[in-house]
Amino acid sequence: MIAMLSTWEIVAVLVVVLLLFGHRLPGMARSLGSGITEFKRGLKDGSKTPDGSNPPARGNDTPTDGSPR
């Protein structure tokens, strides 16, 4: 359906959408940016243990002294 629209029709639709929702776009962009920032902060804070240190790396769960688990 979009392939049947010409360039000028797409531009006209975008102009109408911008006129209708233009005043909301800065607030939406600000909200999206703060959400991304909070998500990144949560990832960084979530990777630490409660005492503030980083958890041990996963994948190498074998004891270093050679004893079986």
Secondary structure as UniProt FT lines:
FT   HELIX           2..4
FT   HELIX           7..21
FT   TURN            22..24
FT   HELIX           25..46
FT   TURN            50..51
FT   TURN            64..65
//
